[in-house]
Amino acid sequence: MKMAENFLKVADINELQEGRGIQKVVNNREIGLFCEDGQVFAIDGECPHVGGPLGEGFVEEGKVYCPLHGWPFDLKTGKCLTNSRAKVECFSTKVKDGEVFISLSE
């Protein structure tokens, strides 16, 4: 189901909880979705270290920690805060009528 041009519905807002992520597959791609302070974030759901599912990591102070080895990634920039060469892609999000949409084409 599409919204506007390039936004795809990926979840219902009630699936997201503060401080916890969820992992979704969108167009054959792993995506981590997070809610912190009422904002929704979407990032590449695969940690560049050894492929850990970032959507299953815990969120604290604007970062998600990979559940495998604890690498912290900034939810706004995708940058790893302990390894300057590691980064994940971030995606634009929109919430409308209780549904979460992301844009994969950026």
Secondary structure, DSSP 8 states (H G I E B T S, - for coil): -EETTTEEEEEEGGG-BBTBEEEEEETTEEEEEEEETTEEEEEESB-TTT--BGGGSEEETTEEE-TTT--EEETTT-BBSS-TT-B--EEEEEEETTEEEEE---
